[in-house]
Amino acid sequence: MTMKLKSFDKIYHIHKKSSVKKWFLIFLAGGLITLFLPWTQNIKVRGNVTSLYQEQRPQQLNSPIPGRIIKWNVKTGDYVKKGDTLLQLSEIKDDYLDPLLVQRTEEQVEAKRGVRDYYEAKVGTTRSQLQALNASRDLKLSQLKIKISQLNNKLSGEEAELAAAKNELSLSEDQFARQKKMYDEGLVSLTQFQQRSISYQNAVAKKTAYENKVAQTRQEIMNTGIEQSSVIQDYTEKLSKTEGERFQSMGQIEGSEGDIAKLENQMANYKARQGLYFILASQDGQVVQLNKAGIGEVLKEGENIGTIVPTTVDYAVEMYIKPVDLPLIKEGQRMMCIFDGFPAIVFSGWPNSSYGTFAGKVVAVESNISMNGLFKALIIEDKNEKKWPPKIKMGTGVQGIAILNDVPIWYELWRNINGFPPDYYEVKNEKAGKDEKAK
C-alpha cells in the first residue's frame, strides 16, 4: 500500500480542476463590453486665468508727470479702495516750481480782462462818435439841400424877371426904332426922341442886371453843390477813420479774448497738474509689484510704479489652441477646466465621472494667431453647473479639456491607432435653438 504524502498534494495540482479558462472568458467578456462603452472625445489644451473685461485685469500704476517721491501711503500687499492716495510727488520741472504760479496766472488773466474791457469801452465811444458824425453829416447835407432849394426858387424868380425885362426891352426897342424913324422924318421933336432913347437904354440896363442876377444865382447853386460834395467827402473821411479805429479796437478785443483763453487754459492746466501730485488708486484692489522704494526717488513721465490687482473679478480662462485643432472649437462649446492648485481626478473620456473639474463655455475664439503660434479662446463659467473655485487668482494655470462627440471606446482606439483627428461637429448656440423651437 502506497503511502500518501502531504507534500506531494501541496506541490502537484494535476488532479485538481483549473479556473484559468473561466477567468480568461470573464476578462474577455469584460473587455468586449468595455469596448462598447461610450467615450467622450476631447482635446487637451493649456491656458491661464484672466478676466473677460479689461477694467478687471491687473492695472499698471504709472506716473502721469515727472516728479520726486516725497511720501508713500501704501506698501506691497495692501488693499486699497478706488480714489485712495498711494503716494505723493513734488515738482522737478523749472516751469512749475513757483508756488504762486496759479495766483500769478490769475492776475495775468485779470489784467487781460481789464485791457479787453478798456477796448470794449473804446468801441462804445467810437460807436457814439459814428452816430454823432452821421447826424452832423445829415444835418449839414439837409441844410445845403434847403439852401439849394431856396437858390433854385430864387433862380426861378430871377429868370421870370429876366424874361419880363427881355419883353420890356423888345417893346422899348420897337418904340425906339419907330421914334427914331419919326424923328428922322421930322414928325417928333428931339426931346421926345431923347426920352425914348433913355427908356430904351434903361430897358437894356435892366435886362443886363437881371442876366447878372441869374448868372450869380446859378453860380451860387453850383458852389453849394460843390460844398455839398465837399461835406460828403469830409464826413466820409471822418467816418472811415472812426470806423477804422472801431475795427482796430474790436481786433484788440478779439486778441485779448484769445490771450485770456490761452491764460485760462494754462491756469486750468496748472491746477490739474497740482492734482496729479497725488497718485490715486484707479480701482479697488491689492497693490503689488511696487518698483520704487524710499523717499526722493525721481519718476519719469509714464514710468511704471506698480500694479493693482482688482478684488472683484469676473474670472475667465484664456486657452491656447493648436491650429490643427482650431476647426473643432466653436463658440458655445463645453470646456472642462482643471485649475492649478486644486486637486482633481480626471477621466478625460468620462467627464461626468471626473472629480475637481469645472465646466466652462467658449464665448470667443480669436481669428488672429498669437505670438506663440497658437490661437486664443476665451472660456467663462457655466452658470448652470458647479461654480468655479472662489480662491483662484489671476494668472493661475489651467488645463482645459474640450468636450467633443460621444463615441464607443473601440472607435476611439481605432481612431488613435490610425492617427485620425477627433470627429468634427457643429455647436448650436442657445439663440439658434430658441429660433428653431419658435418655428
Residue, then its C-alpha position, 0 to 999 in steps of 0.5 A: m500500500t502506497m503511502k500518501l504524502k502531504s507534500f506531494d498534494k501541496i506541490y502537484h495540482i494535476h488532479k485538481k480542476s483549473s479556473v484559468k479558462k473561466w477567468f480568461l472568458i470573464f476578462l474577455a467578456g469584460g473587455l468586449i463590453t468595455l469596448f462598447l462603452p461610450w467615450t467622450q472625445n476631447i482635446k487637451v489644451r493649456g491656458n491661464v486665468t484672466s478676466l473677460y473685461q479689461e477694467q478687471r485685469p491687473q492695472q499698471l500704476n504709472s506716473p502721469i508727470p515727472g516728479r520726486i517721491i516725497k511720501w508713500n501711503v501704501k506698501t506691497g500687499d495692501y488693499v486699497k479702495k478706488g480714489d485712495t492716495l498711494l503716494q505723493l510727488s513734488e515738482i522737478k520741472d523749472d516751469y512749475l516750481d513757483p508756488l504762486l504760479v496759479q495766483r500769478t496766472e490769475e492776475q495775468v488773466e485779470a489784467k487781460r480782462g481789464v485791457r479787453d474791457y478798456y477796448e470794449a469801452k473804446v468801441g462804445t465811444t467810437r460807436s457814439q462818435l459814428q452816430a454823432l458824425n452821421a447826424s452832423r453829416d445829415l444835418k449839414l447835407s439837409q441844410l445845403k439841400i434847403k439852401i439849394s432849394q431856396l437858390n433854385n426858387k430864387l433862380s426861378g424868380e430871377e429868370a421870370e424877371l429876366a424874361a419880363a425885362k427881355n419883353e420890356l426891352s423888345l417893346s422899348e426897342d420897337q418904340f425906339a426904332r419907330q421914334k427914331k424913324m419919326y424923328d428922322e422924318g421930322l414928325v417928333s421933336l428931339t426931346q421926345f426922341q431923347q426920352r425914348s432913347i433913355s427908356y430904351q437904354n434903361a430897358v437894356a440896363k435892366k435886362t443886363a442886371y437881371e442876366n447878372k442876377v441869374a448868372q450869380t444865382r446859378q453860380e451860387i447853386m453850383n458852389t453849394g453843390i460843390e460844398q455839398s460834395s465837399v461835406i460828403q467827402d469830409y464826413t466820409e473821411k471822418l467816418s472811415k477813420t472812426e470806423g477804422e479805429r472801431f475795427q482796430s479796437m474790436g481786433q484788440i478785443e478779439g486778441s485779448e479774448g484769445d490771450i485770456a483763453k490761452l491764460e485760462n487754459q494754462m491756469a486750468n492746466y496748472k491746477a490739474r497738474q497740482g492734482l496729479y501730485f497725488i497718485l490715486a488708486s484707479q480701482d479697488g484692489q491689492v497693490v503689488q509689484l511696487n518698483k520704487a522704494g524710499i523717499g526722493e526717488v525721481l519718476k519719469e513721465g509714464e514710468n511704471i510704479g506698480t500694479i493693482v490687482p482688482t478684488t472683484v473679478d469676473y474670472a475667465v480662462e484664456m486657452y491656447i489652441k493648436p491650429v490643427d485643432l482650431p476647426l473643432i472649437k466653436e463658440g458655445q462649446r463645453m470646456m472642462c477646466i482643471f485649475d492649478g492648485f486644486p486637486a482633481i481626478v480626471f477621466s478625460g473620456w468620462p467627464n461626468s465621472s471626473y472629480g475637481t473639474f469645472a465646466g466652462k463655455v467658449v464665448a470667443v475664439e480669436s481669428n488672429i494667431s498669437m505670438n506663440g503660434l497658437f490661437k486664443a479662446l476665451i472660456i467663462e463659467d457655466k452658470n448652470e453647473k458647479k461654480w468655479p473655485p472662489k480662491i483662484k487668482m489671476g494668472t493661475g494655470v489651467q488645463g482645459i479639456a474640450i468636450l467633443n462627440d460621444v463615441p464607443i471606446w473601440y472607435e476611439l482606439w481605432r481612431n488613435i491607432n490610425g492617427f485620425p483627428p477627433d470627429y468634427y461637429e457643429v455647436k448650436n448656440e442657445k439663440a439658434g435653438k430658441d429660433e428653431k423651437a419658435k418655428 
